[in-house]
Amino acid sequence: MTEHIDPDRAQFDAFKGLDRDRSIDMINLVAVHKQARYPADHALARKGLTGREAYANYGKDSGPVLERVGGEIVWRGAFENTLIGPQDEAWDIMFIARYPTAHAFLAMISDPEYQKAVVHRQAAVRTSRLIRSQNLPVTKGFA
């Protein structure tokens, strides 16, 4: 798997170019390192945390910011198998976070408390997918 931990500039600009005034769902697919990779000068660098433990720290520290901006986790799942798609992509953590607007998401990631928490995510994640989507009404058909 190719490392995809943070968005590149073009991806972030494309995100910001979309409508910011409606709710968004962010699909999160995360594969973690066996051992967390904190910067050498970080207090947890020598603690030997697993990637899952580091990601749990990210959730604990960033969760209050998510709630403060009006976001919530609306779905969680446990990966079992890829039926169609790359067979080398397996996900340790899967969830959908819903935000009242894209402005709320942008406020979260620029919040100083979130900025402190994101070091745990960066230490934990081997690769990830963060997919912005628009929540649509459920119908009987697939399209």
N, C-alpha and C positions, 0 to 999 in steps of 0.2 A: 504494500500500500504506500502511496505517496503521502508525505506529511502534509496535512491541511489542519493547522492549528488556529491560525488567525486569518482574517480576510486580507487579500491583497488590496492595493489602492483602487484598482479598476472594479473589483467586486464591491467594495464599500461605496464607491461613487455611484455604481448602478443601483445599489440598495437605497441610497439617499435620493436618487432621482425618481423613485416611485412615490406614489401617493402616500403622504405621511399622516393623513387625517382619518384613516379608517383602521379598524382592528386588523391585526396580523397574527398569524400562527407561525411560530418558528419550530420547524421539525429539527430535532437534534439527534444525530447518530454519532456515537462516540466510542472509539476504541482506545483503551488506556494502556500505558506501559506497565510491565510487571512491577518495576520499581520506579517510583516517582523521580523526576529529574529536576530538582530545585537548583537555582543558581547556587554556586559554591558559598556565597556570603549570606545565604538565607538561613534563618534560625532552624528550619526543618531539614536542611541539606543532609545532615548526618544522622537523622532519626531513622532512616531505612523504611520510610513509608511506601506502601504499594501505590500504584496508580489509582486504584479504587479509593484508598484512604485519602489521597490528595484531592481527588474529585469530590469526595464527601466533604472535605474541608471547604472546597469551593462552594458547594451547595449551602453549607451552614453559614458561611460568611456573606454570600451574595443573595441568599434567600430573602432577608429583610429588605434589600434594595428592590428586588423583584416585586415584592408585595407593596412597597411604598409607591412604586410607579403604576400600580394597578394591574400588574401581571399575575398570572397563575399558571400552574402546571395543569393541563386539561387531559393529558393521556400519558401513560407510562407503559412500556412493554418490555418483554424479555426476548431477545433474539433467539431464534431456533434454527433457521435454515434459509438460505437464499435459493429460491426456486428459479428465478430468472435474474441474471445479473452476474457481476464478477464474483467468482467463488472465493477470492481472497479477501473479500470484505465481510467481516464478522463484527458485530457491535456489542460492546459490553454494557452500554447505557443507551437507552432510547426513550425519548419523551418529546412531547409537544408543549411549548410554552405559548400562552396567548397573552397578547398585549392589547390594551384598549386602542392604541395608535402606534404608528412607527415612531412618533415623537417620544412616547413612553419608553420604547426600547433604547432609543438614542440617549435619553436622559439616564437610563440605567447604566449603560456602558461608560458614560462620562462622569458618573457619580464617584467621588473620592473613595467611598467605602467599597464600591465595586472594584475600582482600580487596585485596591489593596488585595481583594479576594482573587482577582484573575491570575495571580501568580500560581495559585494552587491548580487552576485549570491548565495553565501552560506546563506545569510540572507533571501533570497527570496524563495529558492527552498525547497519544501516539499519532492518531489521525482522527478527523471528524468531518461531518457534513452538517452545515447549518443552512437550512433551506427556508426562505421566507415564502409563505403561502397565504392566500386569501381564503378565509373560512366561507364556504358556500353552503346553501341549504342542502340537506340530504334529500335525494329523490330515489325513485325505484330503479332508475336506469344508471348505467355507469358513466354516461357522458353528461 
